[in-house]
Amino acid sequence: MLIEAADAPDPSRFKETDLYRECVAAGVVPASEADLDRIEREVDARRSQSQPPAEDADDRPTLAFEALVEGMWCPACAWVIGHALSRLEGAVGAVDCDFSTDRLRCRYDPVRITPLQIRERIERLGYRALSDEEASAGERGLRVDFVRLSISALLAVNVMMLSWALYAGFFTTIGVQDIAYISWPIFVMATIVMLYGGGPILRKAWSGVRHAAPGMEVLIMLGAGSAYLYSLVNWWQGSLHLYFDTASMLITLLLLGKLLETRAKQRVRHDLEGFLSLQPRKVRLCSQAHPKGRYVHIRQLAPGDLFSVGPGEVVPADGRVVQGQGRVNASAVTGEPRPAGVAAGDGVVSGSRVVDGDLVVRADRVGDDALLGQMIAVVRKGLSQRTTLEGRTDRWLLFFVPLMASLALATGGVGLLLGLRLDDALVRMVTVLVIACPCALGIAIPLARVAGIAGAGRRGLLVRDFQAFEQAGGIDTLVLDKTGTVTRGQWTLERIEAAAGIDPDWAVGLALGLETGVDHAVAHALRAHAARQTVRPIQVAGVEVHAEGIGGTHEGRTVRIGSRAFAAGPRNDPSDPGPQAGVLSEVVLSLDGRIAAIFYFGDTLRNGMKDTVDRWKARGLEPHLLSGDTDRATRSVAALIGIDQAKGGLLPQDKADYVRALQARGRRVAMVGDGINDAPALAQSDLAVAVHSGEPLARQAADVTLMRGDPAQLDAFMAWAGRVDRKVRQNLWCALVYNAVSIPVAMAGLLSPLVAVTAMLLSSLTVIGNTLLLVGRKREPEPRERSTSKTRAL
């Protein structure tokens, strides 16, 4: 800061600037190391003399800490980290360590703890905490693991070769001195493998035991440690029964398996990490001093600022183009692979990539309020949520390791009672310890969650609840909202029928007065019509928004706009023209309960909607159409797209009751709406699907959001959900069958420790490889829309 502000020619000589001298004189900068020590002692003394009241601790502002944690091998690792940090009461809170994404998020009190101390705490547990910059700088962790594996494998192979010389002693005579000569290098190399190669495993095992969450590392270290210590005792006694080679190979094979597993997991997380890293960290902010833009941190961008983006750059905020033209690719956000052309006046969303052209954009929504920020928040929430089955699995894993240790001891004890030699009983016990694989069971669901949510995002599907993949398989009924779902929700005022003595423009002005500040399709259409006809709004007092419309008073008269029942009531009115056959959607304006005017609005059906409905029917799904619009208009739209079941004039709660009635008949219902006005029905349904309309995602009550805003995307979600759910079930069965078969076989003494540890690693890799099939397949082509004509909806 001093260098830049003082414009010093030589950065190393900033202490010679006038600004530095002023800062030292004012006490802003310590004059020397001794001065710094004095200041720190005074601060410490003040802190010790006046500690803040305990009740104020909760009122202190906290900061967010996020890091990528390397070295987590199973969900128990994430539990250990989260539990250890949660014990720092008052310093760290809201800890969320997610094994599936290897990410840690928490809040910390900067007065009591620093990010560096949080990292050190994690490293003492045997893991590495990296920032996004450190993680993206290279595969540091993989390189370290590869070096550790290479050294351990080289030493383990030599241990095995020398051990063959000892095995010859079982067939010929080898002297005690010869055994000592051969055993010394074996012991040294095996010790290096145990301490260097197995060091991280040992630290994690000890951390798991201390925090009452033992994982696979405990089983491996019990097995390898037992073989190592038993061999050490026999070596001192001059025995040939040494198992240093077994201990070394157990560690080496585990390191090999974990290296392969880490690379496979990185491939599974590739799409997800790419999505989470879409948000740029810098932006070219345009100003009068820098009209072409100057790079600043993304946090300095505020709504209303101008920024520039060029070819290959990602749009950092939602906004509208004010200068330039080009093409942008929004596939990372909506799944739409075709770039779209934009020019001045067009909107762009964060996360889009500029294909060609230079654009100057005015920011409307930035940071977490922008579409990309909202999507990232939804994805992270979806990844952190745990299914009911997963919760039971995690609880069972806490007892798995103690159970396997008990079974191993029982196996060795029973073997001794049955007459086995101590060596054979030990080998059998070690085999039981290392063949058990809680890891395969622990990663069966989390890894599929990452692949499922990331794959859905690649298809323009935003998943809030992972259980939506399971729910999709049983759906047999689709309930669709009309406006904004089947139609585009872009209303236009087509016709006005005013009562006798009422000027149509005056009726529009009165309606505008009621709709002031309202964000609704009716209000937008009225404003657009008023702008074309230069009609000004008429002031209305006491405006109140109701479920079916808006009411107020004008010059002492009650004014209402909304549905016919809300505005005019059930009584007959001689001036009421009555419902017209084949009309567009109607909205009624009334004065003192008498109809003053009826506004007829037109909407446009989404392209290919009839073909989409036909596909749903062919799959055995029964479509229903609901709307708050008139029953006649709703049934007219339903007839256009081939839906037989339709009902209009419904309030949001009425739609929820409709869904509830279908469920009472044994139907499994998916509700498809805009995610906001249909919240009660979405909450009642078995699968809640929202068609994105530009509204904030945080206001939606849906399990899945179709980011392209097209109900036809539901086909892609149903197909993808079926594949993800099958993988979850296959992974769970694979893990359960492996443990159910392998553990009894090991207890029977039919396997060696090396075969056991190989089988254990293969079980984990099988689960990961099965999940990789989700990642490896190319995205299936989505159904093509055979009809592109725009149909005016009735």
C-alpha positions in Angstrom: 0.0 0.0 0.0 2.8 2.4 0.8 4.7 1.7 -2.4 1.6 2.2 -4.6 0.4 5.4 -2.7 3.9 6.9 -2.6 4.8 5.9 -6.2 8.3 4.9 -5.0 10.6 4.2 -8.0 12.4 1.4 -6.1 10.0 -0.8 -4.1 12.8 -1.9 -1.8 13.4 1.7 -0.7 9.8 2.5 0.4 11.1 3.4 3.9 12.8 6.5 2.4 9.4 8.0 1.3 7.7 10.8 3.1 4.6 8.8 3.5 6.4 6.1 5.4 8.0 8.6 7.7 4.5 10.2 8.4 3.1 6.7 9.1 5.9 6.0 11.6 5.5 9.4 13.3 1.7 8.8 13.6 2.2 5.3 15.1 0.5 3.6 12.1 3.6 1.6 11.3 6.0 0.4 14.1 9.4 2.1 13.9 11.4 -1.1 14.6 11.1 -4.7 15.7 11.5 -3.5 19.3 8.7 -1.1 18.8 6.5 -3.9 17.4 7.3 -6.1 20.4 6.4 -3.3 22.7 3.1 -2.7 21.0 2.2 -6.4 21.1 3.0 -6.6 24.8 0.8 -3.6 25.5 -2.1 -5.2 23.4 -1.7 -8.5 25.3 -1.7 -6.6 28.6 -4.9 -4.8 27.7 -6.6 -8.0 26.6 -5.7 -9.8 29.9 -6.9 -6.9 32.0 -10.3 -6.4 30.3 -11.7 -9.6 28.7 -14.9 -9.0 26.8 -18.1 -10.3 28.5 -19.0 -13.9 27.6 -22.4 -12.8 26.4 -20.8 -10.5 23.8 -19.0 -13.4 22.1 -22.0 -14.4 20.2 -22.6 -10.9 19.0 -19.1 -10.5 17.4 -19.1 -10.6 13.6 -17.7 -13.8 12.1 -15.9 -14.5 8.8 -16.3 -17.3 6.4 -13.5 -19.9 5.9 -13.4 -22.3 3.0 -10.8 -24.7 1.9 -10.2 -27.9 -0.1 -9.1 -30.7 2.2 -6.7 -33.3 0.8 -6.4 -36.7 2.3 -9.9 -37.6 3.2 -10.4 -41.3 2.5 -13.9 -42.0 3.9 -16.8 -40.1 5.5 -15.3 -40.7 8.9 -12.5 -38.4 8.0 -14.9 -35.6 7.3 -16.6 -36.3 10.6 -13.3 -36.1 12.5 -12.3 -32.8 11.0 -15.8 -31.3 11.6 -15.9 -32.6 15.2 -12.3 -31.3 16.0 -13.1 -27.8 14.7 -16.5 -27.7 16.4 -14.8 -28.3 19.8 -13.2 -24.8 19.4 -16.2 -23.3 21.0 -16.5 -19.6 20.5 -13.8 -19.5 17.9 -15.2 -21.7 15.1 -18.8 -22.5 14.3 -21.2 -23.7 11.6 -18.7 -26.3 10.5 -19.6 -28.3 7.3 -16.9 -30.7 6.1 -18.2 -32.6 3.0 -16.4 -35.8 2.1 -18.0 -36.0 -1.4 -16.5 -32.6 -2.5 -13.5 -32.6 -0.2 -14.5 -29.1 0.9 -14.6 -27.5 4.4 -16.7 -24.5 5.2 -17.1 -22.8 8.5 -17.4 -19.4 10.3 -14.7 -18.2 12.6 -14.2 -15.4 15.1 -11.1 -13.4 13.8 -10.4 -12.1 17.3 -9.9 -15.6 18.7 -8.5 -17.6 15.7 -7.0 -17.0 12.3 -7.3 -19.0 9.1 -3.7 -20.1 9.5 -4.5 -21.6 12.9 -7.5 -23.4 11.4 -5.2 -24.9 8.7 -2.7 -26.0 11.3 -5.4 -27.6 13.3 -6.5 -29.6 10.3 -2.9 -30.6 9.4 -2.3 -31.9 12.9 -5.1 -34.3 12.2 -3.2 -35.6 9.2 -4.9 -33.7 6.3 -4.0 -30.7 4.1 -6.2 -27.6 3.8 -5.7 -25.7 0.6 -7.2 -22.5 -0.7 -8.8 -22.6 -4.2 -5.7 -20.8 -5.6 -3.4 -23.5 -4.1 -5.6 -26.3 -5.3 -5.8 -24.9 -8.8 -2.0 -24.2 -9.0 -1.3 -27.8 -9.6 -1.7 -31.4 -8.3 0.6 -30.9 -5.4 -1.1 -33.5 -3.3 -1.0 -36.1 -6.0 2.8 -35.5 -6.6 3.5 -35.9 -2.9 1.4 -39.1 -2.8 3.2 -40.5 -5.9 6.6 -39.9 -4.4 5.5 -41.6 -1.1 4.2 -44.5 -3.1 7.3 -44.8 -5.3 9.7 -44.9 -2.3 7.4 -47.3 -0.3 7.0 -49.6 -3.3 10.8 -49.7 -4.0 11.5 -50.6 -0.4 8.7 -53.1 -0.1 9.8 -55.0 -3.3 13.3 -55.3 -1.8 11.8 -56.5 1.5 9.9 -59.2 -0.4 13.1 -60.2 -2.3 15.2 -60.6 0.8 12.3 -62.3 2.6 12.5 -65.1 0.1 16.0 -65.8 1.4 14.6 -66.2 4.9 11.8 -68.4 3.6 14.5 -70.8 2.3 15.3 -71.4 6.0 12.1 -73.5 6.2 13.6 -76.0 3.7 17.3 -75.9 4.6 19.5 -74.9 7.5 20.3 -71.2 8.0 22.5 -70.1 10.9 21.5 -67.5 13.5 24.2 -65.2 12.2 22.9 -65.5 8.6 19.3 -64.7 9.8 20.6 -61.6 11.5 22.5 -60.4 8.4 19.4 -60.9 6.2 16.9 -59.5 8.7 18.8 -56.2 9.4 18.1 -54.6 6.0 14.6 -56.1 6.0 13.9 -54.4 9.3 15.4 -51.1 8.2 13.5 -50.9 5.0 10.2 -52.1 6.5 10.6 -49.5 9.3 11.0 -46.7 6.7 7.8 -48.0 4.9 5.9 -48.1 8.2 7.0 -44.6 9.3 7.3 -42.7 6.0 4.8 -44.5 3.8 2.3 -45.3 6.6 2.9 -42.0 8.5 -0.3 -40.3 7.1 -2.3 -43.4 7.7 -1.0 -43.7 11.3 -1.9 -40.0 12.0 -5.4 -40.4 10.7 -5.9 -43.6 12.6 -4.9 -41.9 15.8 -7.1 -38.9 15.1 -10.0 -41.2 14.4 -9.5 -43.1 17.7 -9.1 -39.9 19.7 -12.3 -38.4 18.3 -14.3 -41.7 18.6 -14.7 -42.0 14.8 -12.3 -44.8 13.7 -12.1 -45.4 10.0 -10.4 -47.7 7.6 -7.0 -46.4 8.6 -7.4 -47.9 12.1 -8.0 -51.4 10.6 -5.0 -51.1 8.3 -2.7 -49.9 11.0 -3.9 -52.6 13.4 -3.2 -55.2 10.7 0.1 -53.9 9.5 1.2 -52.9 13.0 0.4 -56.3 14.4 2.5 -58.0 11.7 5.3 -55.5 12.2 5.5 -55.8 16.0 5.1 -59.6 15.9 8.0 -59.8 13.4 10.1 -57.4 15.6 9.7 -59.7 18.6 10.5 -62.9 16.6 13.5 -61.2 15.1 15.0 -60.4 18.5 14.5 -64.1 19.3 16.2 -65.2 16.1 13.0 -66.8 14.6 12.4 -67.2 10.9 8.7 -66.3 11.4 9.0 -62.7 10.2 6.2 -60.8 8.5 7.9 -57.5 7.7 7.1 -58.1 4.0 3.4 -58.4 4.8 3.4 -55.2 6.8 5.3 -53.3 4.0 3.1 -54.6 1.2 -0.1 -53.8 3.2 1.0 -50.1 3.4 2.2 -50.0 -0.2 -0.9 -51.6 -1.7 -3.1 -49.2 0.3 -1.1 -46.2 -1.0 -1.4 -47.5 -4.5 -5.2 -48.0 -4.2 -5.7 -44.6 -2.6 -3.7 -42.9 -5.4 -5.9 -44.5 -8.0 -9.0 -43.7 -6.0 -8.0 -40.0 -5.7 -7.5 -39.7 -9.4 -10.8 -41.4 -10.1 -12.6 -39.1 -7.6 -11.0 -36.0 -9.3 -12.5 -37.2 -12.5 -15.9 -37.5 -10.9 -15.6 -34.0 -9.4 -14.2 -32.5 -12.6 -17.5 -31.1 -13.8 -18.5 -29.9 -10.3 -15.2 -28.1 -9.7 -15.4 -26.5 -13.1 -18.9 -25.2 -12.3 -17.9 -23.9 -8.8 -14.9 -22.1 -10.2 -16.8 -20.4 -13.0 -17.2 -17.2 -10.9 -14.3 -14.9 -11.9 -12.2 -13.4 -9.2 -11.4 -10.2 -11.2 -13.4 -7.9 -13.4 -12.5 -5.1 -15.8 -14.4 -2.2 -14.2 -15.0 0.7 -16.6 -14.9 4.3 -15.4 -14.2 7.8 -16.7 -10.5 7.4 -15.9 -10.4 3.9 -17.5 -13.1 3.7 -20.2 -11.7 0.4 -21.5 -11.7 -1.1 -18.1 -9.2 -1.8 -15.3 -8.9 -5.1 -13.5 -10.2 -5.0 -9.9 -11.3 -7.7 -7.5 -14.7 -9.0 -8.2 -15.9 -7.8 -4.7 -15.5 -4.2 -5.9 -18.2 -4.6 -8.6 -21.5 -3.1 -7.5 -25.0 -2.9 -9.1 -25.0 -0.1 -11.7 -21.3 -0.4 -12.5 -20.1 -0.8 -16.0 -17.7 -3.6 -16.8 -16.2 -5.0 -20.0 -15.8 -8.6 -21.2 -14.0 -10.0 -24.2 -13.7 -13.3 -26.1 -13.0 -16.2 -23.9 -14.0 -14.3 -20.7 -16.7 -15.3 -18.3 -19.5 -12.7 -17.5 -19.0 -12.0 -13.8 -22.5 -10.6 -13.1 -26.1 -10.4 -14.4 -26.7 -7.3 -16.4 -27.6 -5.7 -19.7 -25.3 -4.9 -22.7 -24.9 -1.1 -23.2 -22.2 -1.2 -25.9 -20.9 -3.7 -28.4 -22.2 -6.9 -29.9 -21.1 -10.5 -30.0 -22.1 -14.1 -29.1 -22.2 -15.6 -25.6 -22.4 -19.3 -24.6 -24.5 -19.9 -21.5 -24.2 -23.7 -21.6 -22.6 -23.8 -18.2 -25.7 -22.2 -16.7 -28.6 -23.4 -18.8 -27.2 -26.4 -20.7 -28.0 -24.8 -24.0 -25.0 -25.6 -26.3 -25.8 -23.1 -29.0 -24.2 -19.6 -28.5 -26.7 -16.7 -28.7 -26.1 -13.3 -30.3 -26.3 -10.2 -28.0 -26.2 -6.5 -28.7 -26.9 -3.3 -26.9 -30.1 -3.7 -24.8 -29.9 -7.5 -24.4 -29.5 -9.2 -21.1 -26.6 -11.5 -20.1 -26.3 -13.7 -17.1 -23.3 -14.5 -15.0 -21.4 -17.7 -15.9 -21.9 -17.1 -19.6 -18.7 -17.2 -21.7 -18.2 -14.7 -24.5 -17.5 -16.5 -27.7 -16.7 -13.4 -29.8 -17.1 -9.7 -29.6 -16.3 -7.1 -26.9 -19.1 -6.1 -24.7 -19.7 -3.3 -22.1 -22.3 -4.4 -19.6 -24.1 -2.6 -16.8 -24.3 -4.8 -13.7 -27.8 -5.5 -12.3 -27.1 -8.3 -9.8 -23.7 -9.2 -8.5 -22.0 -11.7 -6.3 -24.4 -14.1 -4.5 -27.4 -12.2 -5.9 -26.4 -13.0 -9.5 -27.7 -16.1 -11.2 -24.4 -18.0 -11.0 -24.0 -17.1 -7.3 -27.5 -18.4 -6.6 -26.8 -21.6 -8.5 -23.6 -22.2 -6.7 -25.4 -21.7 -3.3 -28.1 -24.2 -4.4 -25.5 -26.8 -5.6 -23.6 -26.5 -2.3 -26.7 -27.0 -0.3 -27.7 -30.0 -2.4 -24.3 -31.5 -1.9 -24.4 -31.0 1.9 -27.8 -32.5 2.4 -27.8 -36.1 3.4 -30.4 -38.7 2.5 -32.1 -40.8 5.2 -30.4 -43.9 4.0 -27.0 -42.2 4.0 -27.5 -41.0 7.6 -28.2 -44.6 8.7 -25.1 -45.7 6.8 -22.9 -43.1 8.4 -24.1 -44.1 11.9 -23.5 -47.7 11.1 -19.9 -46.9 10.0 -19.1 -45.6 13.4 -19.6 -49.1 14.8 -18.0 -50.9 11.9 -14.4 -50.6 12.9 -14.8 -51.6 16.5 -16.9 -54.5 15.3 -14.3 -55.7 12.9 -11.5 -55.4 15.5 -13.6 -57.5 17.8 -14.2 -60.1 15.1 -10.5 -60.2 14.3 -9.6 -60.8 17.9 -12.3 -63.5 18.2 -11.0 -65.1 15.0 -7.4 -65.3 16.4 -8.6 -66.5 19.8 -10.9 -69.2 18.3 -8.0 -70.3 16.0 -5.7 -70.8 19.0 -8.4 -72.8 20.8 -8.8 -75.0 17.7 -5.1 -75.8 17.7 -3.7 -73.3 15.3 -0.1 -72.1 15.8 0.3 -68.5 17.0 1.7 -67.5 13.6 -1.3 -68.9 11.7 -3.8 -67.3 14.2 -2.1 -64.0 13.8 -2.2 -64.2 10.0 -5.9 -65.0 10.1 -6.5 -62.1 12.5 -4.6 -59.6 10.2 -6.5 -60.9 7.2 -9.9 -60.1 8.8 -8.7 -56.7 9.8 -7.6 -55.6 6.4 -10.3 -57.2 4.2 -13.1 -55.3 5.9 -13.9 -52.2 3.8 -16.0 -49.5 5.4 -14.7 -47.1 2.7 -16.7 -48.7 -0.1 -19.9 -48.4 1.9 -19.1 -44.9 2.9 -18.5 -43.5 -0.6 -21.3 -45.4 -2.3 -23.8 -42.5 -2.0 -21.5 -39.4 -1.6 -19.6 -40.0 -4.8 -22.8 -40.7 -6.8 -24.2 -37.4 -5.3 -21.3 -35.5 -6.8 -21.6 -37.2 -10.2 -25.4 -36.8 -10.2 -25.6 -33.2 -9.3 -22.6 -32.2 -11.5 -24.0 -34.2 -14.4 -27.4 -32.5 -13.9 -25.8 -29.1 -14.0 -24.1 -30.0 -17.2 -27.6 -30.6 -18.7 -29.0 -27.3 -17.4 -30.7 -28.9 -14.4 -30.3 -27.5 -10.9 -30.8 -30.1 -8.2 -31.6 -28.9 -4.7 -32.4 -32.2 -3.1 -30.5 -35.4 -4.0 -33.5 -37.5 -3.2 -35.2 -36.1 -6.3 -33.2 -38.7 -8.3 -34.9 -41.4 -6.3 -38.4 -39.8 -6.4 -38.3 -39.4 -10.1 -38.5 -43.1 -10.8 -41.9 -43.5 -9.3 -43.7 -40.5 -10.9 -46.8 -41.4 -12.9 -48.7 -38.0 -12.9 -47.5 -34.6 -14.0 -49.4 -31.5 -12.8 -48.5 -28.3 -14.8 -49.2 -24.7 -14.1 -50.3 -22.8 -17.2 -48.9 -19.3 -17.0 -45.1 -19.3 -17.3 -44.9 -23.0 -17.6 -46.9 -24.2 -20.5 -47.0 -20.7 -21.9 -44.2 -18.2 -21.9 -45.8 -15.9 -19.3 -45.2 -12.9 -21.5 -48.7 -11.4 -21.6 -49.8 -8.7 -24.0 -53.0 -6.7 -23.7 -55.1 -7.7 -26.8 -58.5 -6.1 -26.1 -60.4 -3.9 -23.7 -64.2 -4.1 -23.2 -65.3 -1.1 -21.1 -68.8 -0.7 -19.5 -71.0 2.1 -20.7 -69.7 5.5 -19.8 -66.1 4.2 -19.0 -63.2 5.5 -21.1 -60.9 2.5 -21.9 -57.7 4.7 -21.4 -59.1 5.8 -18.0 -59.7 2.2 -17.1 -56.1 1.4 -18.0 -54.8 4.3 -15.9 -56.9 3.1 -12.9 -55.5 -0.4 -13.4 -52.0 1.0 -13.5 -52.6 2.8 -10.2 -53.5 -0.5 -8.6 -50.6 -2.4 -10.2 -47.9 0.2 -9.2 -44.9 -1.7 -7.9 -46.3 -5.1 -8.6 -44.1 -7.7 -10.4 -46.7 -9.7 -12.3 -47.4 -10.5 -15.9 -50.6 -8.4 -15.8 -48.7 -5.4 -14.5 -46.0 -5.7 -17.1 -48.5 -6.0 -20.0 -50.5 -3.0 -18.7 -47.3 -0.9 -18.4 -46.2 -1.9 -22.0 -49.7 -0.9 -23.3 -49.7 2.4 -21.4 -46.2 3.3 -22.7 -47.5 2.8 -26.3 -50.7 4.8 -25.7 -49.0 7.4 -23.4 -51.5 6.6 -20.6 -50.5 7.8 -17.1 -51.4 5.9 -13.9 -54.2 7.2 -11.7 -53.5 7.5 -8.0 -55.2 4.9 -5.9 -55.2 4.9 -2.1 -55.1 2.0 0.4 -53.7 -0.6 -2.1 -53.9 -4.1 -0.7 -52.7 -7.3 -2.5 -54.9 -10.3 -2.2 -54.5 -13.9 -3.4 -56.9 -13.3 -6.4 -56.1 -9.6 -7.2 -55.5 -6.1 -5.9 -57.9 -3.7 -4.2 -57.9 0.0 -3.2 -59.9 3.2 -3.2 -60.2 6.0 -5.6 -62.2 9.2 -4.8 -64.1 7.2 -2.1 -65.0 4.3 -4.4 -63.8 0.7 -4.0 -61.6 -0.4 -6.9 -60.5 -3.9 -7.6 -58.7 -5.7 -10.3 -58.2 -9.5 -10.6 -60.4 -12.5 -11.2 -64.1 -12.2 -11.9 -65.0 -13.7 -8.6 -62.7 -11.3 -6.7 -63.5 -8.1 -8.5 -67.3 -8.4 -9.1 -68.4 -11.1 -6.8 -70.9 -13.9 -7.5 -74.0 -11.6 -8.1 -75.2 -10.9 -11.6 -74.5 -7.4 -13.1 -76.6 -6.1 -16.0 -73.4 -4.4 -17.4 -71.4 -7.6 -17.2 -70.9 -8.9 -20.7 -70.3 -12.4 -19.2 -67.7 -15.0 -20.1 -67.1 -15.1 -23.8 -66.4 -18.3 -25.7 -62.9 -18.5 -27.2 -61.6 -15.4 -25.5 -58.1 -14.8 -24.2 -57.2 -14.7 -20.5 -59.4 -12.1 -18.8 -58.8 -9.7 -15.9 -61.7 -7.8 -14.5 -61.6 -4.2 -13.2 -64.5 -3.2 -10.9 -65.9 0.0 -9.2 -67.9 -0.6 -6.1 -68.4 -4.2 -7.1 -69.7 -3.4 -10.6 -67.6 -4.4 -13.6 -66.0 -1.3 -15.2 -63.8 -3.0 -17.8 -62.5 -6.4 -18.8 -58.9 -6.7 -20.0 -58.2 -9.6 -22.4 -54.5 -10.7 -22.4 -52.8 -13.0 -24.8 -49.9 -15.4 -24.1 -47.7 -17.6 -26.3 -47.4 -21.4 -26.0 -43.8 -22.6 -25.6 -42.4 -24.1 -28.8 -43.1 -27.8 -29.2 -45.3 -28.1 -26.1 -47.8 -30.4 -27.8 -44.9 -32.8 -28.9 -43.6 -32.7 -25.3 -47.0 -33.7 -23.9 -47.3 -36.5 -26.5 -43.9 -37.9 -25.3 -45.0 -37.8 -21.7 -48.2 -39.7 -22.6 -46.2 -42.3 -24.5 -44.1 -42.9 -21.4 -47.2 -43.6 -19.3 -47.3 -40.2 -17.5 -50.8 -38.6 -17.1 -50.6 -34.8 -17.5 -52.9 -32.3 -15.8 -53.1 -28.5 -16.3 -54.0 -26.1 -13.5 -54.2 -22.3 -13.5 -55.5 -19.3 -11.6 -56.9 -18.1 -14.9 -60.5 -18.7 -15.9 -61.6 -22.3 -16.3 -62.6 -21.7 -19.9 -59.2 -20.3 -20.9 -57.3 -23.1 -19.0 -59.3 -25.8 -20.8 -58.7 -24.0 -24.2 -54.9 -24.2 -23.6 -55.2 -27.8 -22.5 -57.0 -28.7 -25.7 -54.4 -27.1 -27.8 -51.6 -29.2 -26.4 -53.5 -32.4 -25.9 -54.1 -32.5 -22.1 -57.5 -34.0 -21.1 -57.4 -33.1 -17.4 -57.6 -29.3 -16.8 -59.0 -26.9 -14.2 -58.9 -23.1 -13.9 -59.8 -20.5 -11.4 -57.6 -22.0 -8.6 -55.8 -20.2 -5.8 -52.3 -21.5 -4.8 -53.8 -23.5 -1.9 -56.4 -25.0 -4.3 -53.6 -26.3 -6.5 -52.1 -27.9 -3.4 -55.4 -29.5 -2.6 -55.7 -30.8 -6.2 -52.3 -32.5 -5.8 -53.3 -33.9 -2.5 -56.4 -35.4 -4.0 -54.4 -37.1 -6.7 -52.0 -38.6 -4.0 -55.0 -39.8 -2.1 -55.9 -41.9 -5.2 -52.4 -43.5 -5.0 -50.8 -41.3 -7.7 -47.2 -40.2 -7.5 -47.2 -36.6 -8.5 -44.6 -34.3 -10.0 -45.7 -30.6 -9.9 -44.2 -28.4 -12.6 -44.5 -24.6 -12.0 -42.7 -21.3 -11.7 -41.4 -22.3 -8.2 -42.8 -19.2 -6.4 -46.6 -18.7 -6.9 -47.0 -22.5 -6.9 -45.1 -23.0 -3.7 -47.9 -24.8 -1.8 -48.5 -27.3 -4.6 -44.8 -27.8 -5.1 -44.3 -28.6 -1.4 -47.2 -31.0 -1.4 -46.0 -32.9 -4.5 -43.7 -36.0 -4.5 -41.3 -34.2 -6.9 -41.2 -30.4 -7.2 -39.9 -29.0 -10.5 -39.6 -25.3 -11.2 -39.3 -23.8 -14.7 -36.7 -21.0 -14.3 -38.2 -17.6 -15.2 -35.5 -15.2 -14.0 -36.8 -14.9 -10.4 -34.3 -15.4 -7.6 -33.6 -19.1 -7.0 -33.7 -18.6 -3.3 -37.4 -17.9 -3.5 -38.2 -21.2 -5.2 -39.6 -24.2 -3.4 -38.5 -26.8 -5.9 -36.4 -29.9 -5.7 -35.2 -29.4 -9.4 -35.0 -26.2 -11.5 -35.1 -26.4 -15.3 -32.6 -23.6 -16.0 -33.5 -23.3 -19.7 -37.0 -22.4 -18.7 -38.5 -25.2 -20.9 -40.7 -28.0 -19.5 -39.2 -30.3 -22.2 -36.1 -30.5 -20.0 -38.1 -32.7 -17.7 -37.4 -35.6 -20.1 -33.7 -35.1 -19.7 -34.0 -35.0 -15.9 -36.1 -38.2 -15.7 -33.6 -40.1 -17.9 -30.6 -38.8 -15.9 -32.3 -39.5 -12.5 -33.0 -43.1 -13.5 -29.3 -43.6 -14.3 -28.1 -41.9 -11.0 -30.5 -43.9 -8.9 -29.4 -47.1 -10.4 -25.8 -46.3 -9.7 -26.5 -45.6 -6.1 -28.3 -48.9 -5.6 -25.6 -50.8 -7.4 -22.9 -49.2 -5.3 -24.7 -50.0 -2.1 -25.3 -53.6 -3.1 -21.7 -54.0 -4.2 -20.4 -52.8 -0.9 -22.8 -54.8 1.2 -22.3 -58.1 -0.8 -18.5 -57.6 -0.7 -18.4 -57.3 3.1 -21.0 -60.1 3.6 -18.9 -62.5 1.6 -15.3 -61.5 2.2 -15.4 -61.3 6.0 -16.6 -64.9 6.6 -14.1 -66.1 4.0 -11.3 -64.3 5.8 -12.4 -65.6 9.2 -12.2 -69.2 7.8 -8.6 -68.7 6.9 -9.0 -69.0 3.2 -7.2 -65.8 2.3 -3.8 -64.3 2.9 -3.3 -60.7 4.2 -2.0 -59.5 0.8 -5.0 -61.0 -1.1 -7.2 -59.4 1.5 -5.9 -55.9 1.2 -6.0 -56.2 -2.6 -9.7 -57.3 -2.4 -10.4 -54.4 0.0 -9.0 -51.8 -2.4 -10.7 -53.4 -5.4 -14.0 -53.1 -3.6 -13.6 -49.3 -3.2 -12.3 -49.0 -6.8 -15.3 -51.0 -8.1 -17.7 -48.5 -6.5 -15.7 -45.6 -7.9 -15.4 -47.2 -11.3 -19.2 -47.9 -11.4 -19.8 -44.2 -10.6 -17.3 -43.2 -13.3 -19.7 -44.7 -15.9 -21.9 -41.7 -15.2 -19.1 -39.4 -15.9 -17.7 -41.3 -18.9 -20.8 -41.5 -21.0 -21.5 -38.8 -23.4 -24.6 -36.7 -22.8 -27.6 -38.2 -24.4 -29.3 -36.1 -27.1 -32.3 -34.3 -25.8 -35.6 -34.6 -27.6 -35.8 -32.3 -30.6 -38.8 -30.0 -30.9 -40.6 -30.9 -34.1 -42.8 -27.9 -34.0 -41.4 -24.4 -33.8 -44.5 -22.4 -34.5 -45.6 -19.9 -31.9 -49.3 -20.6 -31.0 -51.4 -17.9 -29.4 -52.7 -19.4 -26.2 -56.4 -19.2 -25.4 
